[in-house]
């Protein structure tokens, strides 16, 4: 990627449904916050991000993006729970038995609308990754328990 094609970085604290608030933040390639807001609907999310995150984008989404397991936890959730559960930083289990994921994930639908590639090995100019902020908080701030 050329310097002029430097990506913006997007953080999405995605609610599992449209009743709770979703937090959005956009940072320029130099790390400075350029925009943020809280919204509820998918339309509001797409409108905000389309206005602030065009071109190259790396989006960090705090929500399940790909859920294929019929029950229980995904392998990544089990591993995060095993390592960080004692800090209160384990993720909620995601599975197709949860009505929230019956027709795919909200995160994947939004990524498709925004043209964000979900492949783990993606080198696309516009891509998204699923993140776990609570374990990161524990490690980066050297905490004994996650900050609620």
C-alpha positions in Angstrom: 0.0 0.0 0.0 1.4 3.4 -0.9 1.6 6.1 1.7 -1.4 7.9 0.1 -3.3 4.7 0.4 -2.7 4.4 4.2 -5.8 2.9 5.8 -8.0 4.4 8.3 -8.7 2.3 11.4 -12.2 1.6 12.5 -13.3 0.3 15.9 -16.8 -1.2 16.1 -18.2 -2.2 19.5 -21.2 -3.9 17.9 -24.3 -4.6 19.9 -25.8 -8.0 19.0 -29.1 -6.4 18.2 -30.5 -3.0 17.3 -31.9 -2.1 20.8 -28.5 -1.5 22.5 -26.0 1.1 21.4 -23.1 0.4 19.1 -19.9 2.4 19.5 -18.0 3.5 16.5 -14.6 5.2 16.3 -12.4 6.1 13.3 -8.7 6.8 13.5 -6.4 8.1 10.8 -3.3 6.2 9.8 -1.3 8.2 12.3 -3.5 7.0 15.1 -5.4 10.2 15.8 -9.1 9.9 16.5 -11.0 11.6 13.6 -14.6 10.7 14.4 -16.7 8.7 16.9 -20.3 8.2 17.8 -22.9 5.8 19.3 -25.8 4.5 17.1 -28.3 1.7 17.1 -29.4 0.7 13.7 -27.4 -1.0 10.8 -28.4 1.9 8.6 -26.8 4.4 11.1 -23.7 2.3 11.3 -23.3 2.1 7.5 -24.1 5.8 7.1 -21.5 6.9 9.6 -18.7 4.6 8.4 -19.4 5.3 4.7 -18.9 9.0 5.5 -15.7 8.5 7.5 -14.1 5.3 6.3 -13.9 5.2 2.6 -10.8 3.9 0.7 -8.5 1.6 2.6 -9.9 0.4 5.9 -8.9 -2.0 8.7 -11.9 -2.5 10.9 -11.7 -4.1 14.3 -15.1 -5.5 15.3 -15.9 -6.5 18.8 -18.6 -9.0 17.9 -18.8 -12.4 16.3 -18.2 -12.3 12.5 -18.2 -15.9 11.4 -20.3 -18.4 13.4 -20.7 -22.0 12.0 -21.0 -24.1 15.2 -24.5 -25.4 16.0 -24.0 -25.2 19.8 -21.4 -24.3 22.4 -18.5 -22.0 21.8 -16.3 -21.4 18.8 -12.8 -22.7 19.2 -11.4 -19.1 19.4 -13.9 -18.3 22.2 -13.0 -21.4 24.2 -9.3 -20.5 24.0 -9.9 -16.9 25.1 -12.1 -18.1 27.9 -9.4 -20.6 29.0 -6.7 -18.0 29.2 -8.7 -14.9 30.2 -11.8 -16.2 32.0 -10.2 -15.9 35.4 -9.9 -12.1 34.8 -13.6 -11.8 33.9 -12.5 -11.2 30.3 -14.0 -14.3 28.6 -16.3 -13.9 25.6 -20.0 -14.8 25.4 -20.4 -18.1 23.5 -21.6 -17.7 19.9 -23.5 -20.5 18.1 -26.2 -21.1 15.6 -28.6 -22.1 18.4 -28.7 -18.5 19.5 -31.5 -16.7 17.5 -29.2 -13.7 17.1 -27.1 -15.9 14.7 -29.9 -17.9 13.0 -29.4 -16.0 9.7 -25.7 -15.2 10.0 -24.1 -12.6 12.1 -24.9 -8.9 12.3 -21.2 -8.2 12.0 -20.8 -10.2 8.7 -23.9 -8.5 7.2 -22.5 -5.0 8.0 -19.0 -6.0 6.7 -20.6 -7.1 3.4 -22.5 -3.8 3.2 -19.3 -1.9 3.8 -17.2 -4.0 1.4 -14.9 -5.4 4.1 -13.2 -8.7 3.5 -13.5 -11.2 6.4 -10.8 -13.6 5.4 -8.2 -14.1 8.2 -5.4 -14.0 5.6 -6.9 -11.0 3.7 -4.6 -8.4 2.3 -7.5 -6.5 0.7 -7.5 -2.7 1.1 -10.8 -3.0 3.0 -10.9 -5.7 5.6 -12.3 -6.6 9.0 -11.1 -8.6 12.0 -12.9 -9.9 15.0 -11.3 -8.6 18.2 -11.6 -9.2 22.0 -11.0 -5.9 23.8 -11.4 -7.2 27.3 -8.4 -9.6 27.2 -6.4 -6.8 25.5 -7.4 -4.5 28.4 -6.2 -7.0 31.0 -2.8 -7.5 29.3 -2.1 -3.9 28.2 -3.2 -2.4 31.6 -1.8 -5.3 33.7 -5.1 -5.8 35.4 -6.3 -8.5 37.8 -9.9 -8.1 36.6 -11.4 -6.5 33.5 -12.8 -3.0 33.9 -16.6 -3.4 33.4 
